[in-house]
Amino acid sequence: MSKFKDLINSDTPVLVDFYATWCGPCKMLTPILKELYTDLNGSAKIIKVDVDKNPKAAEVYGISGVPTMILFKNGEIKWRESGIRPAHELKKIIEEFV
């Protein structure tokens, strides 16, 4: 989990997608995040955390449903939401913290 902490403590915004392989909506979110990553052009990072393989991370951040996205900057939670949003909406949210 120390590598995760290093990532979220960056001054570059990091969007973390907490997901599960069995989750239908999580699978729908994957292409949205790929589009978002391209649109952000390196201004933010996106990482995926499988809650079944990383239950400690899910517990620490109180993940009770997937997909849940949390935006971190300098180790602080700046935004959090469960569910799916279009790439352009996620980009607007992230750009507030770039």
C-alpha positions as CSV (number, residue, x, y, z in Angstrom):
1,M,0.0,0.0,0.0
2,S,3.0,2.3,0.3
3,K,3.3,2.7,-3.5
4,F,-0.4,3.7,-3.5
5,K,0.2,6.3,-0.8
6,D,3.2,7.6,-2.8
7,L,0.9,8.0,-5.9
8,I,-1.9,9.8,-4.1
9,N,0.5,12.1,-2.3
10,S,1.6,13.7,-5.6
11,D,0.8,17.3,-6.4
12,T,-0.5,15.9,-9.7
13,P,-4.2,14.9,-9.3
14,V,-4.8,11.2,-9.2
15,L,-8.2,9.7,-10.1
16,V,-8.5,6.3,-8.4
17,D,-11.2,3.9,-9.8
18,F,-12.1,1.3,-7.2
19,Y,-13.6,-1.5,-9.2
20,A,-14.3,-5.3,-9.3
21,T,-13.8,-7.6,-12.3
22,W,-17.4,-9.0,-11.8
23,C,-19.0,-5.5,-11.9
24,G,-20.9,-4.7,-15.1
25,P,-20.9,-0.9,-14.6
26,C,-17.1,-1.1,-13.8
27,K,-16.6,-2.6,-17.2
28,M,-18.5,0.2,-18.8
29,L,-16.3,2.8,-17.0
30,T,-13.0,1.4,-18.5
31,P,-13.4,2.9,-22.0
32,I,-14.5,6.2,-20.4
33,L,-11.4,6.3,-18.3
34,K,-9.2,5.5,-21.4
35,E,-10.8,8.4,-23.2
36,L,-10.4,10.7,-20.2
37,Y,-6.7,9.7,-19.9
38,T,-6.1,10.7,-23.5
39,D,-8.1,14.0,-23.0
40,L,-6.1,14.9,-19.9
41,N,-2.8,14.8,-21.8
42,G,-0.7,14.0,-18.8
43,S,-2.2,16.6,-16.5
44,A,-3.5,13.9,-14.1
45,K,-3.0,10.2,-13.4
46,I,-5.7,7.5,-13.4
47,I,-5.2,4.3,-11.5
48,K,-7.5,1.3,-11.0
49,V,-7.7,-0.6,-7.8
50,D,-9.4,-4.0,-7.7
51,V,-11.3,-4.1,-4.4
52,D,-11.2,-7.9,-4.3
53,K,-7.4,-8.0,-4.6
54,N,-6.9,-4.9,-2.4
55,P,-9.5,-5.2,0.4
56,K,-7.4,-3.1,2.7
57,A,-7.5,-0.1,0.4
58,A,-11.2,-0.5,0.0
59,E,-11.6,-0.7,3.7
60,V,-9.4,2.4,4.4
61,Y,-11.4,4.5,2.0
62,G,-14.8,3.1,2.9
63,I,-15.6,1.7,-0.5
64,S,-19.0,0.0,-0.1
65,G,-20.0,-0.1,-3.8
66,V,-18.2,-0.2,-7.1
67,P,-17.4,1.6,-9.2
68,T,-16.3,4.4,-6.8
69,M,-13.9,7.1,-8.0
70,I,-11.9,9.2,-5.7
71,L,-9.8,12.2,-6.8
72,F,-6.7,12.8,-4.7
73,K,-4.2,15.6,-4.7
74,N,-1.4,15.9,-2.2
75,G,-2.9,13.0,-0.3
76,E,-6.2,14.7,0.2
77,I,-9.6,13.6,-1.2
78,K,-10.8,16.4,-3.4
79,W,-13.8,14.6,-4.9
80,R,-15.6,11.3,-4.6
81,E,-18.5,9.6,-6.3
82,S,-19.9,6.1,-7.0
83,G,-21.2,5.3,-10.4
84,I,-20.4,6.4,-13.9
85,R,-19.9,9.8,-15.5
86,P,-19.0,10.7,-19.0
87,A,-15.4,11.6,-19.7
88,H,-16.1,15.3,-20.4
89,E,-17.7,15.7,-16.9
90,L,-14.8,13.9,-15.2
91,K,-12.3,16.1,-17.1
92,K,-14.1,19.2,-15.8
93,I,-13.9,17.9,-12.2
94,I,-10.2,17.0,-12.5
95,E,-9.3,20.3,-14.2
96,E,-10.5,22.2,-11.1
97,F,-7.6,20.7,-9.2
98,V,-4.8,20.7,-11.8
